[in-house]
Amino acid sequence: MKIRTLVIAIAIALLGVVVAMAASILHDGLSARATPNRFEIVLARNARHLAIPSNARLAQNPLLASPEDLRDARLHFADHCAICHANDGNGQTMIGSGLYPKPPDLRLPETQNLADGELFWIIENGVRFTGMPAFSNGGEHGGMQGSWKLVHFIRHLPHLTTAERIEMERYNPKGPDDRAEEQQENDFLNGATPQRKPESQDHREE
């Protein structure tokens, strides 16, 4: 009788967990605008921890944090990663704000307290069910060495200087409007005469 009661209690507890998970995942109608609740955050962090192999967590960064490597990683981050994470790692970007879950603030302890091997593994393998892709096969980060450089840069984010951030802005991807405005500024600085916009057909007929 006691065993049967225990089995029923476990079944009820598991059902409660499933219902709680379903309610959590389905809140706000699966909208990406929603903010993960506390239960989802804890569940996601534990799932991520379990997903990273123990030998990966123990891996040490084989590269020294030289100024040259940090700059390489900084400019690469600006060109490839800042579109979601922002130049300073705060995650407050147009794309980042539209993701679910939102990109973490890389400057905070939740990221900074991860081991070098964990950061490297996340860069190389991505995080399932998030907007973080895997880069190990695409070569976008310059191979394993590039990913280790990025680990150093992530460690540096809490200490990013204004000069470094301004330099990064020049390497952020630009849209057509940004490029046109940049070209106009360069033309003005070089003494070129600004081109007048053509008058409309209706205005010419008047």
N, C-alpha and C positions, 0 to 999 in steps of 0.2 A: 504493500500500500504506500509506503514511504517513497519507494522508487518511482511509482506511478505519479505521485504528487510532485516529485522532483522533476520528472520529465515534463509534466504539464507546465510547471513554473518556468522551466528553461524555454519551452516552446512559446509561452506567452512573452517572455523577455525578448526572445529573438524576433517575434512578431512586432513587438513595440519598437525595436531597433529599426526593422525594415520600414515600418510606417513613418518613423521619425526621419529616416533617410529620404524616403519618397517625398514627404512633405517639404523637407529641406531643399531637395533638388528641384522640385516643381514650383517652389514659391515664385511669385511674380510671373507666372506663366512661361517659365523658361527664358525670360528676357535676359539678354546679356547686360542690360542696364542695372540689374539687381546687384546687391552687395552680398557676398557670402556671409552667412551667419556664423556664430562662434562654433557651432557643431561642425559645419563644413570645413572651417579653417583647421580645426584640430584634426579632423579626419584626413584632410588633404596632406597636412604636414607629416602625419604618421605614415600615410600611404607612401609618400615620397621617400621617407626615411627607410622604409622597408624595401622599397624598389631599388635603392642604390646598394649594390653588392658591398659586403663588408671590406673586401680587399680594395675596392675603389675608394671607400671612405678613408682608408689608411694611406693612400697614395700621397706622396710629398711632391711639391712643385720642384721640378728639376732645374728650373731657370732662376737666376738671380734677378732681382728687380732693378735692372739697370735703367738709367734715364732714357736710353735709346729704345729699349723694349717697351717701357711704359708709354712713351710717345707713340710708338707704332700701334700699341693696343688702344690708346686713347683715340687716335684718329680713325682706327678701324671701328671702334665702338660708335663713334659719331656717324660713320657712314652706314653701318649695318644694324646697330642695336638701338640707337637713340630714338628711332622712329616709334618704338614702343616704350623703351625705358627712360627716355629723356637723357640729355647730355650728363646731367648730374645724378642720374639713377633714380629719380623720385617716382618715375612711372606715370607722371601726369602729362600725358600726351593725348592727341585726338584719337590715335589708334589704341593706345593703352587704355584709355577711359572706356572704350567700346568693347573691351574684351571681358570675358568671364571665365575664371576669376581675373581681377585686375593684376597687372604686373606688380610685384612687390617693390617696396622702396629698398633698393639695394644697399642703402647706407645704414639701414637699421640692423639691430642685433640678430633678427631672425635670419638675415642673410650673412652678415659678417661673422656670426658664430659658427657657420658651417665650416667644415674642414676643407682644405684646398682640394682634396680629392673629390669631395662632394660637389663643389663648384665646377670643377673640371668635368665631372660625369654629367652634370646637368647641361653644360654647354655642348658637350659632345652628343648626348642622347636625347636632350629635350625633356619635357614633362608632359606626359599624356593627359588629355582632356583639358589642356590649357593652350594658350597661343604661343608657347615656347617650343620652337622646332628643334630638331636634332641637326647638328652640323658636322657630325663625324664623317659622313659620306659625301657631302656636297663640296667640301674644300673651301667653303666660304670664309672660314676663319684661319686660313693658311695652315691647315693640318693641326696635329697635336700641339706643336710648338706654339702656334697662334693661340690656341685655346688656353695654354698655360700662361701666355702673356696676358690674356684677358683676365685670368684669375688674379694676377698682380694688380691689374687696373681696378677690378672690383674692390679689392682691398684698399685701394687709394681713393675711392669715391668720396668717403667722408671728409677727405682732406683736399678735394679738388679746389684749385684756385680760380679766381676770376679770369686771369689770363689764359689758363688752360681751357676754361669753358668757352671763352670768346674764340679761341683758335678752333675748337671743335665745331662751332657754329658754321665756320667756313666749309666744313666737310659734311655737313648734314645734307641729305638728298634734297634736291630742289625741284619744284614743279615748274610748268611753263611760265606761269605768272611771275614766280620768283626770278627765273632766269631772264625774263624780259626786263624786269625792273633793275636787275643787276647790270644788264647790258646798257640800259639807259643811263645809269649812274656812271658806268665806265666811260660812255661816250661823252657825258657832260664833263667829267674830270679831264678827258683828253682833248677838250675844246671842240668837239663835234657839234654842229648845229642841230638842235632837236628837230625831228621831222614833224611837220604839222599833219594832223589827222585830216584825211580827205573830207571835203564838205559833202553833205548828203545831196542826193539827186534833187530832192524837193527844194532845198535851199538854193541850188544853182539855177533852178528854173525860175525862182523869184527874181 
